[in-house]
Amino acid sequence: MLNFIYYPVSWILWFWHRVFGFALGKDSGLAWALAVVFLVFTLRLVLYKPFVKQVRTTRQMQELQPQIKELQRKYKNDRQKMAVEMQKLQKDHGFNPLMGCLPVLAQVPVFIGLFHVLRSFNRVAGSNGFGGIGHTAAMTPYQNAHTANYVFNADDVQSFLRARIFGAPISAAITTPKSQLAAFADYGGIPHVANMAAVAIPLMIIAGLATHFNARASVARQSAEAAANPQAAIMNKLALWVFPLGVVVGGPFFPLAILLYWVSNNIWTYGQQHLVFGRIEKEEEAKKQQALERRAQNAPKPGAKPVDSKKKAVTDAPVDADGAAPTQSQNGTGTTGKATSSPGKSAGSSGKQGGQGNRKRSGNRGRPNQKRRR
């Protein structure tokens, strides 16, 4: 039913085991462990761009929180209208909430597929049930070792059963029943629980701590408005304390390879978060710097007087052929004919006024003399 998940996971795991098995030996526990780790890295590399989109979507959602709250307040009694306005807001800002969930949702089927494929290397009595889906009947240790597991042939299955990390098979868990441990009898011997605990417990602690610090890094980057949201506060507490504790408590029930998957996934996430958030913060800082530079270019220089746009328009107006600037009329337009006299007329008027003034002055000087003669 879920073969479309199991086969791709098997192919990726098979490829990386071939790569590391060539260098370290096909029965090496380290080669199988590295194959699991690079299965995680392959998946996360494929999901890198969606992860970047998720980060941008999360930051955009935080920026839109005031508008979202306003729509919720405005249309609290009309859910249909609220949904329409929300979709319009998302469309106007190119915002897609599903992109924020895609990287997490895409990892779920891979985790399930890896868990199933690893459990399917051991199909002896008692191994069916959760994780053993797809096998209709239990097998004997001999049948299990000589039956292919998806893309892995019988030799690969036997190689996986021989693989050990400090004496512990990576497909076994601390709580694996003794009946299932019989599958390893002819391939390195039945492992001791102490050996498996010595490997599993440190991996459980590292996985729990990595989960906690990843959550702490995400919470630290949240805005004050987002952190104040009651739902966000609950999710933050779950991510900071409950999920890491769940990894530690559930660790004894997971195969060592799953714990390796969890640790490597969290290590990749921690490094990727710092890389992506650092790059986005640099982009935003560059945009702010460009905005400040544009504002500085448009601002008046220090010590310079503000320029009146109306006066500047009159000053910059074109002059006529005689060098006289047009005057400004009541409607703000320059006129050159009626409001401004021509040079010849002005000269004539000046001469006329000058002659009248001279006659008045000469007349005033002559009257006293005439009176004295009389």
KOLSE-474138 format. One record per residue (C-alpha): x, y, z; chain; residue number from 1; residue in three letters. Coordinates in Angstrom, 1 decimal. Layout:
<atoms>
- X, Y, Z, A, NUM, ALA
...
</atoms>
This chain:
<atoms>
- 0.0, 0.0, 0.0, A, 1, MET
- 2.8, 2.4, 0.9, A, 2, LEU
- 5.3, 1.0, -1.6, A, 3, ASN
- 5.6, 4.4, -3.2, A, 4, PHE
- 7.4, 5.4, 0.0, A, 5, ILE
- 9.2, 2.2, 0.9, A, 6, TYR
- 11.0, 1.8, -2.5, A, 7, TYR
- 12.4, 5.3, -2.8, A, 8, PRO
- 13.7, 5.2, 0.8, A, 9, VAL
- 15.2, 1.7, 0.0, A, 10, SER
- 16.9, 3.0, -3.2, A, 11, TRP
- 18.5, 6.0, -1.4, A, 12, ILE
- 19.7, 3.8, 1.5, A, 13, LEU
- 21.0, 1.2, -0.9, A, 14, TRP
- 22.9, 3.8, -2.9, A, 15, PHE
- 24.7, 5.3, 0.1, A, 16, TRP
- 25.5, 1.8, 1.5, A, 17, HIS
- 27.2, 1.0, -1.8, A, 18, ARG
- 29.2, 4.2, -1.6, A, 19, VAL
- 30.4, 3.8, 1.9, A, 20, PHE
- 30.6, 0.0, 1.7, A, 21, GLY
- 33.1, 0.3, -1.1, A, 22, PHE
- 35.4, 2.3, 1.2, A, 23, ALA
- 34.7, 0.7, 4.6, A, 24, LEU
- 33.5, -2.8, 3.7, A, 25, GLY
- 29.9, -3.8, 3.0, A, 26, LYS
- 29.5, -5.5, 6.4, A, 27, ASP
- 30.8, -2.4, 8.3, A, 28, SER
- 28.4, -1.0, 10.9, A, 29, GLY
- 29.8, 2.4, 10.2, A, 30, LEU
- 29.0, 2.1, 6.5, A, 31, ALA
- 25.4, 1.3, 7.3, A, 32, TRP
- 25.2, 4.1, 9.9, A, 33, ALA
- 26.6, 6.6, 7.4, A, 34, LEU
- 24.1, 5.3, 4.8, A, 35, ALA
- 21.3, 6.2, 7.2, A, 36, VAL
- 22.8, 9.6, 7.9, A, 37, VAL
- 23.2, 10.5, 4.3, A, 38, PHE
- 19.7, 9.3, 3.6, A, 39, LEU
- 18.7, 12.2, 5.9, A, 40, VAL
- 21.0, 14.6, 4.2, A, 41, PHE
- 19.7, 13.7, 0.8, A, 42, THR
- 16.1, 14.3, 1.9, A, 43, LEU
- 17.0, 17.6, 3.6, A, 44, ARG
- 18.9, 18.8, 0.5, A, 45, LEU
- 15.9, 18.1, -1.7, A, 46, VAL
- 13.7, 20.1, 0.8, A, 47, LEU
- 16.2, 23.0, 1.1, A, 48, TYR
- 14.2, 25.4, -1.1, A, 49, LYS
- 10.9, 24.6, 0.5, A, 50, PRO
- 12.6, 25.2, 3.9, A, 51, PHE
- 13.7, 28.6, 2.8, A, 52, VAL
- 10.2, 29.3, 1.6, A, 53, LYS
- 8.9, 28.1, 5.0, A, 54, GLN
- 11.2, 30.6, 6.8, A, 55, VAL
- 10.1, 33.4, 4.6, A, 56, ARG
- 6.4, 32.4, 5.0, A, 57, THR
- 6.8, 32.4, 8.8, A, 58, THR
- 8.4, 35.8, 8.9, A, 59, ARG
- 5.8, 37.2, 6.5, A, 60, GLN
- 3.0, 35.7, 8.7, A, 61, MET
- 4.5, 37.5, 11.7, A, 62, GLN
- 4.5, 40.8, 9.7, A, 63, GLU
- 0.9, 40.3, 8.7, A, 64, LEU
- -0.3, 39.5, 12.2, A, 65, GLN
- -1.7, 43.0, 12.9, A, 66, PRO
- -3.8, 42.9, 9.7, A, 67, GLN
- -4.9, 39.3, 10.4, A, 68, ILE
- -6.1, 40.3, 13.9, A, 69, LYS
- -7.9, 43.3, 12.5, A, 70, GLU
- -9.8, 41.0, 10.0, A, 71, LEU
- -10.6, 38.6, 12.8, A, 72, GLN
- -11.9, 41.4, 14.9, A, 73, ARG
- -13.9, 43.0, 12.1, A, 74, LYS
- -15.5, 39.8, 10.8, A, 75, TYR
- -15.7, 37.8, 14.1, A, 76, LYS
- -19.4, 37.2, 13.5, A, 77, ASN
- -19.1, 36.4, 9.8, A, 78, ASP
- -16.7, 33.5, 9.3, A, 79, ARG
- -17.4, 33.2, 5.6, A, 80, GLN
- -16.5, 36.8, 5.0, A, 81, LYS
- -13.5, 36.5, 7.2, A, 82, MET
- -12.3, 33.5, 5.1, A, 83, ALA
- -12.7, 35.5, 1.9, A, 84, VAL
- -10.8, 38.5, 3.2, A, 85, GLU
- -8.1, 36.2, 4.6, A, 86, MET
- -7.6, 34.7, 1.1, A, 87, GLN
- -7.6, 38.1, -0.5, A, 88, LYS
- -4.9, 39.3, 2.0, A, 89, LEU
- -2.8, 36.2, 1.3, A, 90, GLN
- -3.1, 36.6, -2.4, A, 91, LYS
- -2.2, 40.3, -2.3, A, 92, ASP
- 1.0, 39.5, -0.4, A, 93, HIS
- 1.9, 36.3, -2.2, A, 94, GLY
- 1.4, 34.4, 1.1, A, 95, PHE
- 0.8, 30.6, 1.1, A, 96, ASN
- 0.4, 29.1, 4.6, A, 97, PRO
- 0.8, 25.5, 3.3, A, 98, LEU
- 4.5, 26.3, 2.4, A, 99, MET
- 5.1, 26.7, 6.1, A, 100, GLY
- 4.1, 23.1, 6.7, A, 101, CYS
- 5.6, 21.4, 3.6, A, 102, LEU
- 9.1, 20.6, 4.9, A, 103, PRO
- 7.8, 19.0, 8.1, A, 104, VAL
- 5.0, 17.1, 6.4, A, 105, LEU
- 7.4, 15.8, 3.7, A, 106, ALA
- 9.7, 14.3, 6.4, A, 107, GLN
- 6.9, 12.2, 8.0, A, 108, VAL
- 6.5, 9.7, 5.2, A, 109, PRO
- 10.3, 9.3, 5.0, A, 110, VAL
- 10.5, 8.6, 8.7, A, 111, PHE
- 7.7, 6.0, 8.4, A, 112, ILE
- 9.3, 4.5, 5.3, A, 113, GLY
- 12.8, 4.2, 6.9, A, 114, LEU
- 11.3, 2.7, 10.1, A, 115, PHE
- 9.5, 0.1, 8.1, A, 116, HIS
- 12.4, -0.8, 5.8, A, 117, VAL
- 14.7, -1.2, 8.8, A, 118, LEU
- 12.2, -3.3, 10.7, A, 119, ARG
- 11.8, -5.4, 7.5, A, 120, SER
- 15.5, -6.6, 7.8, A, 121, PHE
- 14.3, -8.7, 10.7, A, 122, ASN
- 11.0, -10.5, 9.9, A, 123, ARG
- 11.3, -13.4, 12.3, A, 124, VAL
- 8.5, -14.4, 14.7, A, 125, ALA
- 7.2, -11.5, 16.7, A, 126, GLY
- 8.5, -8.7, 14.4, A, 127, SER
- 5.3, -8.2, 12.5, A, 128, ASN
- 2.8, -5.6, 13.6, A, 129, GLY
- 3.7, -1.9, 13.6, A, 130, PHE
- 6.7, -1.5, 11.3, A, 131, GLY
- 6.3, -4.9, 9.8, A, 132, GLY
- 3.5, -4.0, 7.5, A, 133, ILE
- 3.5, -5.8, 4.2, A, 134, GLY
- 4.7, -9.2, 5.4, A, 135, HIS
- 1.9, -11.7, 5.7, A, 136, THR
- 3.7, -14.3, 7.8, A, 137, ALA
- 6.6, -14.5, 10.2, A, 138, ALA
- 9.8, -16.1, 9.0, A, 139, MET
- 12.4, -18.3, 10.6, A, 140, THR
- 15.9, -16.8, 11.0, A, 141, PRO
- 17.1, -18.7, 8.0, A, 142, TYR
- 14.2, -17.6, 5.8, A, 143, GLN
- 14.6, -14.0, 6.9, A, 144, ASN
- 18.4, -14.0, 6.0, A, 145, ALA
- 17.7, -15.4, 2.5, A, 146, HIS
- 14.7, -13.2, 1.5, A, 147, THR
- 15.1, -9.9, -0.2, A, 148, ALA
- 13.9, -6.7, 1.4, A, 149, ASN
- 12.6, -4.3, -1.2, A, 150, TYR
- 15.6, -3.3, -3.3, A, 151, VAL
- 18.1, -5.1, -1.0, A, 152, PHE
- 18.9, -8.7, -2.1, A, 153, ASN
- 19.6, -11.6, 0.3, A, 154, ALA
- 23.3, -10.7, 0.6, A, 155, ASP
- 22.4, -7.1, 1.6, A, 156, ASP
- 20.1, -8.5, 4.3, A, 157, VAL
- 22.8, -10.7, 5.7, A, 158, GLN
- 25.3, -7.8, 5.6, A, 159, SER
- 22.8, -5.6, 7.5, A, 160, PHE
- 22.4, -8.4, 10.2, A, 161, LEU
- 26.2, -8.5, 10.6, A, 162, ARG
- 26.6, -4.8, 10.9, A, 163, ALA
- 27.5, -3.6, 14.5, A, 164, ARG
- 28.3, -0.4, 16.2, A, 165, ILE
- 30.2, -1.2, 19.4, A, 166, PHE
- 28.7, -4.6, 19.4, A, 167, GLY
- 25.1, -3.5, 18.8, A, 168, ALA
- 23.2, -4.1, 15.6, A, 169, PRO
- 21.8, -0.9, 14.2, A, 170, ILE
- 18.4, -2.5, 13.4, A, 171, SER
- 17.8, -3.6, 17.0, A, 172, ALA
- 16.3, -1.6, 19.9, A, 173, ALA
- 16.9, -1.9, 23.6, A, 174, ILE
- 13.4, -3.4, 24.0, A, 175, THR
- 13.6, -5.8, 21.1, A, 176, THR
- 12.2, -9.2, 22.1, A, 177, PRO
- 14.6, -12.1, 22.4, A, 178, LYS
- 12.6, -14.0, 19.8, A, 179, SER
- 13.6, -11.3, 17.3, A, 180, GLN
- 17.2, -11.2, 18.4, A, 181, LEU
- 17.5, -14.8, 17.2, A, 182, ALA
- 17.8, -13.4, 13.7, A, 183, ALA
- 21.4, -12.3, 14.5, A, 184, PHE
- 22.5, -15.6, 15.9, A, 185, ALA
- 24.3, -16.8, 12.7, A, 186, ASP
- 25.5, -13.3, 11.8, A, 187, TYR
- 27.7, -12.0, 14.6, A, 188, GLY
- 25.8, -13.6, 17.5, A, 189, GLY
- 22.9, -12.6, 19.6, A, 190, ILE
- 23.6, -9.0, 20.9, A, 191, PRO
- 23.6, -8.1, 24.6, A, 192, HIS
- 21.1, -5.6, 25.9, A, 193, VAL
- 24.0, -3.8, 27.7, A, 194, ALA
- 25.8, -3.2, 24.3, A, 195, ASN
- 22.6, -1.8, 22.8, A, 196, MET
- 22.0, 0.4, 25.8, A, 197, ALA
- 25.6, 1.7, 25.7, A, 198, ALA
- 25.0, 3.0, 22.2, A, 199, VAL
- 21.3, 3.9, 22.4, A, 200, ALA
- 21.3, 6.0, 25.6, A, 201, ILE
- 23.9, 8.5, 24.4, A, 202, PRO
- 22.1, 8.8, 21.1, A, 203, LEU
- 18.8, 9.4, 22.9, A, 204, MET
- 20.3, 12.2, 25.0, A, 205, ILE
- 21.9, 13.8, 22.0, A, 206, ILE
- 18.7, 13.6, 20.1, A, 207, ALA
- 16.7, 15.1, 22.9, A, 208, GLY
- 19.2, 18.0, 23.4, A, 209, LEU
- 19.4, 18.7, 19.7, A, 210, ALA
- 15.6, 18.8, 19.5, A, 211, THR
- 15.5, 21.3, 22.5, A, 212, HIS
- 18.2, 23.6, 21.1, A, 213, PHE
- 16.6, 23.6, 17.6, A, 214, ASN
- 13.3, 24.6, 19.2, A, 215, ALA
- 15.0, 27.3, 21.3, A, 216, ARG
- 16.7, 28.8, 18.2, A, 217, ALA
- 13.3, 28.9, 16.5, A, 218, SER
- 11.5, 30.5, 19.5, A, 219, VAL
- 14.3, 33.1, 19.9, A, 220, ALA
- 13.6, 34.3, 16.3, A, 221, ARG
- 9.9, 34.8, 16.8, A, 222, GLN
- 8.6, 38.4, 17.0, A, 223, SER
- 7.1, 39.7, 20.3, A, 224, ALA
- 3.6, 39.7, 18.8, A, 225, GLU
- 3.9, 36.0, 17.7, A, 226, ALA
- 5.3, 34.9, 21.0, A, 227, ALA
- 2.5, 36.7, 22.9, A, 228, ALA
- -0.1, 34.6, 21.0, A, 229, ASN
- -1.5, 32.0, 23.5, A, 230, PRO
- -1.5, 29.2, 20.9, A, 231, GLN
- 2.1, 30.0, 19.9, A, 232, ALA
- 3.1, 30.1, 23.6, A, 233, ALA
- 1.6, 26.6, 24.0, A, 234, ILE
- 3.4, 25.3, 20.9, A, 235, MET
- 6.7, 26.8, 22.1, A, 236, ASN
- 6.5, 25.0, 25.4, A, 237, LYS
- 5.7, 21.7, 23.7, A, 238, LEU
- 8.6, 22.2, 21.3, A, 239, ALA
- 11.0, 23.2, 24.0, A, 240, LEU
- 10.2, 20.5, 26.6, A, 241, TRP
- 7.6, 17.9, 25.7, A, 242, VAL
- 9.1, 16.9, 22.3, A, 243, PHE
- 12.7, 16.5, 23.5, A, 244, PRO
- 11.4, 14.5, 26.5, A, 245, LEU
- 9.4, 12.4, 24.1, A, 246, GLY
- 12.5, 11.5, 22.1, A, 247, VAL
- 14.3, 10.4, 25.3, A, 248, VAL
- 11.4, 8.4, 26.7, A, 249, VAL
- 10.6, 6.8, 23.3, A, 250, GLY
- 14.2, 6.1, 22.5, A, 251, GLY
- 14.3, 2.5, 23.9, A, 252, PRO
- 11.6, 1.5, 21.5, A, 253, PHE
- 13.4, 2.7, 18.4, A, 254, PHE
- 16.1, 0.9, 16.5, A, 255, PRO
- 19.5, 2.4, 16.7, A, 256, LEU
- 19.3, 3.4, 13.0, A, 257, ALA
- 16.2, 5.5, 13.8, A, 258, ILE
- 18.0, 7.3, 16.6, A, 259, LEU
- 20.8, 8.0, 14.2, A, 260, LEU
- 18.2, 9.4, 11.8, A, 261, TYR
- 16.9, 11.6, 14.5, A, 262, TRP
- 20.3, 12.9, 15.6, A, 263, VAL
- 21.5, 13.6, 12.1, A, 264, SER
- 18.2, 15.3, 11.1, A, 265, ASN
- 18.4, 17.7, 14.1, A, 266, ASN
- 22.1, 18.5, 13.4, A, 267, ILE
- 21.3, 19.3, 9.8, A, 268, TRP
- 18.3, 21.4, 10.9, A, 269, THR
- 20.4, 23.4, 13.4, A, 270, TYR
- 23.1, 24.2, 10.8, A, 271, GLY
- 20.5, 25.0, 8.1, A, 272, GLN
- 18.6, 27.4, 10.4, A, 273, GLN
- 21.6, 29.4, 11.1, A, 274, HIS
- 22.6, 29.5, 7.5, A, 275, LEU
- 19.2, 30.4, 6.1, A, 276, VAL
- 18.2, 32.9, 8.9, A, 277, PHE
- 21.6, 34.6, 8.6, A, 278, GLY
- 21.2, 35.0, 4.8, A, 279, ARG
- 17.7, 36.4, 5.1, A, 280, ILE
- 18.7, 38.8, 7.9, A, 281, GLU
- 21.6, 40.1, 5.6, A, 282, LYS
- 19.1, 40.6, 2.7, A, 283, GLU
- 16.7, 42.5, 5.0, A, 284, GLU
- 19.6, 44.6, 6.3, A, 285, GLU
- 20.7, 45.4, 2.8, A, 286, ALA
- 17.2, 46.5, 1.9, A, 287, LYS
- 17.0, 48.8, 4.9, A, 288, LYS
- 20.4, 50.3, 4.0, A, 289, GLN
- 19.3, 50.9, 0.4, A, 290, GLN
- 16.1, 52.7, 1.7, A, 291, ALA
- 18.2, 54.9, 4.0, A, 292, LEU
- 20.6, 55.8, 1.2, A, 293, GLU
- 17.6, 56.8, -1.1, A, 294, ARG
- 16.2, 58.8, 1.7, A, 295, ARG
- 19.5, 60.5, 2.3, A, 296, ALA
- 19.8, 61.4, -1.4, A, 297, GLN
- 16.4, 63.0, -1.5, A, 298, ASN
- 16.9, 65.0, 1.8, A, 299, ALA
- 18.3, 68.6, 1.6, A, 300, PRO
- 22.0, 69.0, 2.3, A, 301, LYS
- 23.1, 70.3, 5.7, A, 302, PRO
- 22.9, 74.1, 6.0, A, 303, GLY
- 20.9, 74.5, 2.7, A, 304, ALA
- 17.6, 76.5, 2.9, A, 305, LYS
- 14.4, 74.7, 1.8, A, 306, PRO
- 13.5, 75.6, -1.8, A, 307, VAL
- 10.0, 76.9, -2.4, A, 308, ASP
- 8.6, 75.0, -5.4, A, 309, SER
- 6.5, 78.0, -6.6, A, 310, LYS
- 9.4, 80.4, -6.5, A, 311, LYS
- 11.7, 77.9, -8.1, A, 312, LYS
- 9.1, 77.5, -10.9, A, 313, ALA
- 9.1, 81.2, -11.6, A, 314, VAL
- 12.8, 81.5, -11.4, A, 315, THR
- 13.3, 78.6, -13.8, A, 316, ASP
- 10.7, 80.0, -16.2, A, 317, ALA
- 11.9, 80.7, -19.8, A, 318, PRO
- 12.8, 84.3, -20.8, A, 319, VAL
- 11.6, 86.0, -24.0, A, 320, ASP
- 13.7, 87.1, -26.9, A, 321, ALA
- 14.5, 90.5, -25.3, A, 322, ASP
- 15.8, 88.9, -22.1, A, 323, GLY
- 12.8, 89.9, -19.9, A, 324, ALA
- 11.3, 87.2, -17.7, A, 325, ALA
- 7.6, 86.8, -17.8, A, 326, PRO
- 5.6, 87.9, -14.8, A, 327, THR
- 3.3, 85.6, -12.9, A, 328, GLN
- -0.4, 86.2, -13.4, A, 329, SER
- -3.1, 85.5, -10.9, A, 330, GLN
- -3.6, 81.9, -12.2, A, 331, ASN
- 0.1, 81.2, -11.8, A, 332, GLY
- 1.0, 81.4, -15.5, A, 333, THR
- 3.6, 83.8, -17.0, A, 334, GLY
- 2.4, 86.4, -19.6, A, 335, THR
- 4.6, 88.3, -21.9, A, 336, THR
- 2.3, 90.7, -23.7, A, 337, GLY
- -0.1, 92.7, -21.5, A, 338, LYS
- 1.5, 92.4, -18.1, A, 339, ALA
- 4.9, 93.4, -19.4, A, 340, THR
- 5.5, 96.6, -21.4, A, 341, SER
- 7.7, 96.6, -24.4, A, 342, SER
- 11.1, 98.3, -24.2, A, 343, PRO
- 10.1, 101.1, -26.7, A, 344, GLY
- 7.0, 102.0, -24.9, A, 345, LYS
- 8.8, 102.0, -21.6, A, 346, SER
- 11.4, 104.3, -22.9, A, 347, ALA
- 8.8, 106.6, -24.4, A, 348, GLY
- 6.9, 106.8, -21.1, A, 349, SER
- 10.1, 107.5, -19.2, A, 350, SER
- 10.9, 110.3, -21.6, A, 351, GLY
- 7.5, 111.9, -21.4, A, 352, LYS
- 7.4, 111.8, -17.6, A, 353, GLN
- 10.9, 113.3, -17.6, A, 354, GLY
- 9.9, 116.2, -19.8, A, 355, GLY
- 6.8, 117.0, -17.7, A, 356, GLN
- 8.9, 117.1, -14.6, A, 357, GLY
- 11.5, 119.5, -16.2, A, 358, ASN
- 8.7, 121.9, -17.3, A, 359, ARG
- 7.2, 122.0, -13.8, A, 360, LYS
- 10.5, 122.7, -12.2, A, 361, ARG
- 11.4, 125.4, -14.8, A, 362, SER
- 8.0, 127.0, -14.4, A, 363, GLY
- 8.3, 127.2, -10.7, A, 364, ASN
- 11.7, 128.9, -11.0, A, 365, ARG
- 10.3, 131.5, -13.5, A, 366, GLY
- 7.2, 132.8, -11.5, A, 367, ARG
- 9.0, 134.6, -8.7, A, 368, PRO
- 11.0, 136.6, -11.3, A, 369, ASN
- 7.9, 137.7, -13.1, A, 370, GLN
- 6.3, 138.9, -9.9, A, 371, LYS
- 9.3, 141.0, -9.0, A, 372, ARG
- 9.3, 142.6, -12.5, A, 373, ARG
- 5.7, 143.7, -12.0, A, 374, ARG
</atoms>
